[in-house]
């Protein structure tokens, strides 16, 4: 006698067969464009905030060598900013990603725009 319940061998096949896909997997071109626009604005604002925060506390960038903390913050900020900037050019692959960026963008882009305006 086995310890598995009756029909348990079917669970794996149902999960990986594609039977669990959402019935509304397609999105309109307007949703796709708005998702890309909100994603672009979000990433661009994030890069601006990261570069602003990573700048040295003194007036010029050349004084970053005076304090090790400023230099570390500058290098890490540049690395993260470049990595996020590269992500700007990698487009989402499926409709769910566009839908996620649409909803996330509607919530996060106003906050980031306020942050960018506030730090400037």
VENFENKA-V84012 format. One record per residue. N is the residue number from 1. SS is DSSP state (2 for helix, 1 for strand, 0 for the rest). OMEGA is omega as a letter, one per 30 degrees, with the letter a starting at -180 (none if undefined). Layout:
n ss omega
N SS OMEGA
N SS OMEGA
This chain:
n ss omega
1 0 a
2 0 l
3 0 a
4 0 l
5 0 a
6 0 l
7 0 a
8 0 l
9 2 l
10 2 a
11 2 a
12 2 l
13 2 l
14 2 a
15 2 a
16 2 a
17 0 a
18 0 a
19 0 a
20 0 l
21 0 l
22 0 a
23 0 a
24 0 a
25 0 a
26 0 l
27 0 a
28 0 l
29 2 l
30 2 l
31 2 l
32 2 l
33 2 l
34 2 l
35 2 l
36 2 l
37 2 l
38 2 l
39 2 l
40 2 l
41 2 l
42 2 a
43 2 l
44 2 l
45 2 l
46 2 l
47 2 l
48 2 l
49 2 a
50 2 l
51 2 l
52 2 a
53 2 a
54 2 l
55 0 l
56 0 a
57 0 a
58 0 a
59 0 a
60 0 a
61 2 a
62 2 l
63 2 l
64 2 a
65 2 a
66 0 a
67 0 a
68 2 l
69 2 l
70 2 a
71 2 l
72 2 l
73 2 l
74 2 a
75 2 l
76 2 l
77 2 l
78 2 a
79 2 a
80 2 l
81 2 l
82 2 l
83 2 l
84 2 l
85 2 l
86 2 l
87 2 l
88 0 a
89 0 l
90 0 a
91 0 l
92 0 a
93 0 a
94 0 a
95 2 l
96 2 l
97 2 l
98 2 l
99 2 l
100 2 l
101 2 l
102 2 a
103 2 l
104 2 l
105 2 l
106 2 a
107 2 a
108 2 a
109 2 l
110 2 l
111 2 a
112 2 l
113 2 l
114 2 l
115 2 a
116 2 l
117 2 a
118 2 a
119 2 a
120 0 none
